[in-house]
Amino acid sequence: ISEFYTVDAFKNNKFQILFNTANFIHLIDRNGNYVPGYPVKIPSGSANAMSLFDYDNTKDYRLILASNDKRIYNYNINGTRNEKFTPIRTDEIVSKKVKYIKVGASDYLIAIDTEGKIYVYSRRGEGRIDLTNRLITNYDEFYVDASNNIQSTSIIYFDDKNSLIGKIK
């Protein structure tokens, strides 16, 4: 389901391939073998393509993905759930990748469910902003245009049905 990510899970300049399928997260070494602890079973199956973040460029990877149980999970590169992250409950399934932005000193994870509801959370899974605006249902993709403050940061999306570009501030 996801793209293939090249990661250095052991921080030794020997790279592995990371990706997710409908039911598992896979991490395969350069010899084609599973890294110990993988594959990792996804609760209720994956609803979207996994996002990979390295917040501070330290190879301390975070794997974020939504499940069919209407929750967003955060895994460490060793395949265990991040204990400091509270799984995000959503009203509907999140079928598109979760996005990450940094505005000023604050981090934001942004997810949008299939009904267009926007969820904005910290990297620990704590709610940051409650938005009443929505995207259209069954949007194709979204982009976050981050600026130097949250008030001028926008979500841009394409409305394929009406051939329009939408923007939410």
N, C-alpha and C positions, 0 to 999 in steps of 0.2 A: 504494500500500500504506500509506504513512504519512499522517499528517494534513498539512495545509498549514501551514508555518511562515512567519511574516513576519519577515524579517531585514534588517539594515542592513549588508550585506556590505562596503560601501565607507566606512562610518562617516561618512556625509554627510547623514543624515536623509532619504535617498531609499530606499525599501524595495523588497525583492524577495520573491518567493515561492519557498520551498524545499520539496521533497518527494521521495519516492522511489517508483519503480514496481518491478516485478519484476526489471528488469535495469539500471536507470539511476537516478542521482541527478540531479535537475533543479533549476536555479536560473534563474528567469525574472524579467526586470526589469519595471518598471511599464508598459512599452510592449508587453509580450508577447513580447519577444525573449530568447533565451538569453544569459546573462552569459557572457563569454569563458571558455573552459575547460569549459563544460557543453554537453550532458549528460555525466556521468561514468559509464563502464561499471563495473558491480559484478562483481567476480570470481565466477564460478559462479552468479550471480543472487542476489537478496536472499532471505533466509529470514525476515526480520521487518521491521516498520516501523522506520524510522530514528528514533533519539533525537537531539535537539539540545540541547547544553549550552553555557552561557556561564558557566564556572566562577567567574570573578571579576567578572562584570557589566561587562566591558570591550569587548564585541562581538567578542571573540576566540573565535568559535564553534567547537565541535567536533561533528562528525556521527559518531555511533556506529551501526554496523549489523552484523548478523550475515549471513554468506553461506552458501550451500548447501555450501561446502567445509569447514564446521564451524570457521570462524574468525570472530572479531569484529574489525572494522576501525575505524579512527579517521581521519577526513578533516578537513582544514582547510576553511574556507569557500571558498577558491579552488579546491577540487575535487581537491587533491592529498592523498595519504596523509600523515598526521603522522609524520615520521621518528623522533620521540622515543617513539613508541608501538609496543610489540611486539604484533603481532596475537595475540589470545587464541585458543588452540586449545581446542576443546571436544570432549567425547566424542560428543555427539549435536548435532543442530541446535538452535539457539536461535531459537524462533519468536515470542517475545514481546519487547517493547522492553526494552532495557537501562536500568536505573535508576541514578541518581546520588544519593549522599547525602554530606553532610559531617558528621562527628562529631568534635567538638573541632577540632584543626588538621589532621585527616586526611581525605582524599577517598577515596571508595569507589565503584567501578562494580560493579553486581551484575547478573549474568545467570543465567538458569536454563534448562537444556536441556529437551528434550521428555521426558526420563526423570526429571526432577526434580532433577538434580545442580545444586548452587549454586556459582557462580564469583564470587569476590570479588577485585577487582583495583584497583590504583591508577590514576590518570589516565594513567600512562605504560604501562599494560599489565602491570605487575609484580604477581605474586601477593601478596595481603595476608593472607588467612585461608583455611585449608583446613577446610572444614566436612564432616562426615560425614553430617549430617542431610540429608534430601531432601524435596522436595515430592512430592506424588502425581504420577504420570505424566499427561500431557495436562491439566494444571491450566488453568484459564481465565485467571486474571490474578493478579498479586501486588502487594503494597504494602509498602514498607519504612517502618517506624515508627522513625525516628531519634530517639535521645535524646542526652543530653550525654556518654555513654560507650558504647563498642562492646558492653560486656557486657549492657547493658540495651536494646540496639537489637534489633528483631525484624522478621522477614519474616512477613507475614500473607497468607493465600491462601484462596480459596474452593474447597471440594471439592464440585463440582456433583453428582457421582454420589451422594454420601451426604448432601448438603445440610448440610455442616458448614463452619465456619470453622476453618482450621488456623493455628497460630502456631509459628514456629521462632525461638528465641533464639540 
